[in-house]
Amino acid sequence: MKLFIFLISFSVSLATQDQCGISIVNSGGPTGLIFNGELAEDSQWPWAAAVYLKYGEKRNFLCSGTLISGQSVLTDQFIPFNGTFPRNAVQGGYEGTVKLFVGRKTIDGKHLLGKIADTLKIIYVPYFAKEYEFEDDFDILILSDIGWTSFNSSIDQIPSDAISINEDNLKTYVARRKIDKDVVVGKFNPMLNSLSVTYNGTEFKFSDGIEIMTTNKPHKWIPFTGTFPSNAVQGGYEGAAKLYVGRVRHPTKYIIGKVVDTTRTISVGFFDKEFKYKNSFEILVLEN
């Protein structure tokens, strides 16, 4: 997996375009980036965001990525650090024999980059001329075959590489949202502008804070046999439990839901209730 950088600005013309590669834009207007309708400001990155090129009032989706500076985007993602270092974690340096990985911590509503020491598994973040260290509630940067694109239905189009299934001739999409300290995966219905997830035994619906899953890799749904293959797609977490992306037929149509690794069950929302299945459901995997 290569680390790609986008150099882009708004209200300009496209010089070259290699989707999910390098895109250079001729500077013909004021510098800066607009993401999800907001102008990027100092110390506000990295953001998980969709990458768009703006032509006047229109926006063309390029790729999902992470905003890291005023004009640069990485096509990868941050994930919550759970005490272990994924094989695709990004190492940014070292101190002696200690490996330093790239991380971020949210302080006063701002996402700040920092270093994660592999020996202590804590993050160090510079902030107002001081160094702070944190033992939990921070993210680690990984190179990923999937992305989670922030979505606002009033200004955004659903990405062309979003993952969907058909429900009664209607496409619904794999999506997720943060709830308290958890990240819960479910289905997004574009006709209703609604994300449906199950949480604490109930179905919840949201129209904000939505992230849609994207990938350019081949993928498929396979029957769940009781074990999670290495290429299964993790969509979130609840406490220490990992949540994988799954689907189940309920009662006659497929519905996207969360597969909990500790119980090996899938949960889906339907008419404001949570339904759980232990058998006859599928999980999403990326093909090698």
C-alpha positions in Angstrom: 0.0 0.0 0.0 1.5 3.3 -1.0 1.1 6.6 0.8 -0.6 9.0 -1.5 -0.8 12.8 -1.2 -3.3 15.1 -2.9 -2.3 18.7 -3.6 -5.5 20.5 -4.2 -7.2 23.9 -3.9 -10.6 25.2 -4.7 -12.2 27.1 -7.6 -9.4 26.0 -10.0 -8.9 23.7 -13.0 -7.6 20.2 -12.8 -4.2 19.5 -14.4 -3.9 15.8 -13.8 -6.0 13.3 -12.0 -5.0 9.8 -10.9 -7.8 8.7 -8.7 -6.5 7.7 -5.2 -3.1 8.7 -6.5 -1.6 12.1 -7.0 -3.8 15.0 -8.2 -2.1 18.3 -8.9 -4.3 21.4 -9.5 -3.2 24.6 -11.1 -3.5 27.4 -8.6 -5.8 29.9 -10.1 -7.6 31.2 -7.0 -7.1 31.8 -3.3 -5.2 29.1 -1.4 -7.0 26.8 1.0 -9.3 23.8 1.2 -13.0 23.4 1.7 -14.0 20.1 3.3 -17.6 19.2 4.0 -18.5 22.9 3.5 -15.9 24.2 5.9 -12.7 26.1 5.3 -9.7 24.2 6.7 -7.9 26.2 9.4 -4.6 25.9 11.2 -4.4 23.2 13.9 -7.8 21.8 12.8 -6.2 18.8 10.9 -5.9 15.9 10.6 -9.5 15.4 9.6 -11.1 12.3 8.2 -12.8 13.7 5.1 -13.9 13.2 1.6 -11.6 14.7 -1.0 -13.5 16.9 -3.5 -12.4 19.2 -6.3 -14.6 22.2 -6.5 -15.7 23.7 -9.8 -17.8 26.8 -9.0 -20.9 25.4 -7.2 -20.2 21.8 -8.2 -17.9 19.3 -6.4 -16.4 16.2 -7.9 -15.5 13.4 -5.6 -11.9 12.2 -5.9 -11.2 9.9 -3.0 -11.5 9.5 0.8 -8.5 10.6 2.9 -7.2 12.5 5.8 -6.5 16.2 5.7 -3.0 16.8 7.2 -2.2 20.4 6.1 -3.5 23.3 4.2 -3.0 21.6 0.9 -2.2 18.0 1.6 -4.4 14.9 2.1 -3.3 11.3 2.9 -5.4 8.5 1.4 -5.4 6.5 4.6 -7.1 6.7 8.0 -6.8 7.0 11.7 -8.3 4.3 13.9 -8.7 4.1 17.7 -5.6 2.7 19.4 -6.5 -0.4 21.4 -3.1 -1.2 22.8 -1.7 -3.1 19.9 0.1 -1.8 16.8 -1.5 -3.0 13.5 0.8 -4.3 10.8 -0.1 -1.3 8.6 0.5 1.3 11.3 2.6 4.2 10.0 6.0 4.6 11.8 7.1 8.2 11.8 10.5 7.9 13.5 12.4 6.5 16.4 14.2 7.4 19.6 17.1 5.0 20.2 15.5 1.6 19.9 12.0 2.9 20.5 9.8 3.0 17.5 7.5 6.1 17.1 4.2 5.8 15.3 2.0 8.6 14.0 -1.0 9.3 16.2 -3.5 12.0 17.0 -5.3 13.2 20.1 -8.3 15.5 20.3 -7.7 18.4 22.7 -10.2 21.3 23.1 -12.0 20.1 20.0 -8.9 20.1 17.8 -7.2 17.0 16.3 -3.4 17.2 17.1 -0.7 15.0 15.7 1.6 13.2 18.1 4.0 10.3 18.5 3.1 6.9 20.0 6.0 5.1 21.6 5.8 1.4 21.0 7.3 0.5 24.4 5.0 2.5 26.6 2.0 2.6 24.2 1.2 6.2 25.1 0.9 9.3 22.9 3.0 12.4 23.3 1.4 15.6 21.9 2.9 19.1 21.8 0.4 21.8 22.8 1.1 25.5 23.6 4.8 25.0 24.1 4.4 22.0 26.4 4.4 18.2 25.9 1.4 16.2 27.1 1.1 12.4 27.4 -2.0 10.4 27.3 -2.6 6.7 28.0 -6.0 6.3 26.3 -8.6 7.7 24.0 -6.3 8.5 21.0 -5.9 7.3 17.4 -3.2 5.7 15.4 -2.5 6.3 11.7 -2.7 3.3 9.3 -2.5 2.7 5.6 -5.8 1.2 4.7 -7.6 -0.4 1.8 -10.9 1.1 3.2 -11.9 4.6 4.1 -14.7 6.2 6.1 -15.9 9.4 4.4 -17.7 12.1 6.3 -21.1 12.6 4.7 -23.5 15.6 4.7 -26.5 15.0 2.5 -27.1 18.7 2.0 -23.8 19.2 0.1 -22.3 15.8 -0.6 -22.9 13.1 -3.1 -22.5 9.5 -2.1 -18.9 8.5 -3.1 -18.7 6.3 -6.2 -16.7 3.7 -4.3 -19.1 3.4 -1.4 -20.2 -0.1 -0.4 -23.9 -0.8 -0.9 -26.5 -3.6 -1.0 -30.0 -3.7 -2.6 -33.0 -3.6 -0.3 -36.3 -3.9 -2.3 -34.6 -2.2 -5.3 -33.2 0.5 -3.0 -29.5 0.9 -2.3 -28.4 1.1 1.3 -24.8 1.8 2.3 -22.4 0.6 4.9 -21.9 3.5 7.3 -21.1 4.3 10.9 -21.3 6.9 13.6 -19.6 7.7 16.9 -21.9 7.3 20.0 -20.3 8.4 23.2 -16.9 6.7 23.1 -18.0 3.9 20.8 -18.1 3.7 17.0 -21.1 1.8 15.7 -21.6 0.5 12.2 -25.0 0.1 10.5 -26.9 1.0 7.3 -27.4 4.4 5.7 -30.7 4.9 3.7 -30.2 7.9 1.3 -33.9 8.2 0.6 -34.5 8.9 4.3 -31.1 10.5 4.9 -30.9 8.2 7.9 -28.2 6.0 9.5 -29.7 3.1 11.4 -27.6 1.5 14.1 -28.3 -0.7 17.1 -27.0 0.3 20.5 -27.8 -0.9 24.0 -30.6 -3.1 22.7 -32.4 -0.4 20.7 -32.4 0.9 17.1 -31.2 4.5 16.8 -31.4 6.7 13.7 -29.2 9.7 12.9 -29.0 12.2 10.1 -25.7 13.8 11.2 -22.2 12.6 12.1 -22.3 9.9 9.4 -19.3 8.3 7.8 -19.8 6.1 4.7 -17.4 3.2 4.0 -15.4 3.4 0.7 -13.0 1.0 -0.9 -11.5 0.5 -4.4 -10.6 -3.1 -3.6 -12.7 -6.1 -4.7 -15.0 -7.3 -1.9 -17.7 -9.8 -1.2 -20.1 -11.1 1.4 -19.4 -14.6 2.7 -21.3 -16.8 5.1 -20.1 -16.4 8.7 -18.8 -19.7 10.0 -17.9 -18.7 13.6 -14.5 -17.3 13.0 -13.4 -14.0 11.6 -11.0 -14.2 8.6 -8.1 -11.8 8.5 -9.6 -9.9 5.6 -13.0 -9.3 7.4 -13.9 -5.6 7.5 -14.0 -4.0 10.9 -16.5 -1.2 11.1 -16.2 0.0 14.7 -16.1 -1.0 18.3 -18.1 -1.0 21.5 -15.8 -0.9 24.5 -13.4 -3.8 24.0 -15.6 -5.5 21.5 -14.8 -5.2 17.8 -17.7 -4.6 15.4 -17.4 -6.1 11.9 -19.6 -5.4 8.9 -22.3 -7.9 8.2 -25.7 -8.5 6.6 -28.6 -10.8 7.3 -32.0 -11.5 5.7 -34.7 -10.0 7.9 -37.4 -11.0 7.4 -37.2 -11.3 3.6 -34.6 -8.7 2.6 -30.9 -8.1 3.5 -30.1 -5.5 6.1 -26.6 -4.3 7.0 -25.7 -4.6 10.6 -22.9 -5.1 13.1 -21.2 -8.4 13.9 -19.9 -8.4 17.5 -16.7 -10.4 17.8 -17.3 -11.4 21.5 -20.8 -12.9 20.9 -20.4 -13.9 17.3 -23.8 -12.5 16.6 -25.2 -9.9 14.1 -27.5 -7.1 15.3 -29.7 -5.1 12.9 -32.3 -2.4 13.4 -35.8 -2.8 12.1 -38.8 -0.6 13.1 -37.1 0.9 16.1 -36.1 -2.5 17.5 -32.9 -4.5 17.7 -32.9 -8.1 16.2 -30.0 -10.5 16.8 -29.0 -13.6 14.8 -26.5 -16.3 15.7 -26.8 -18.2 12.4 -27.3 -17.7 8.7 -25.7 -14.3 8.2 -22.8 -12.9 6.2 -19.8 -10.8 6.8 -18.0 -8.4 4.4 -14.4 -9.3 3.4 -11.9 -7.7 1.1 -10.6 -10.0 -1.7 -6.8 -10.6 -1.9 
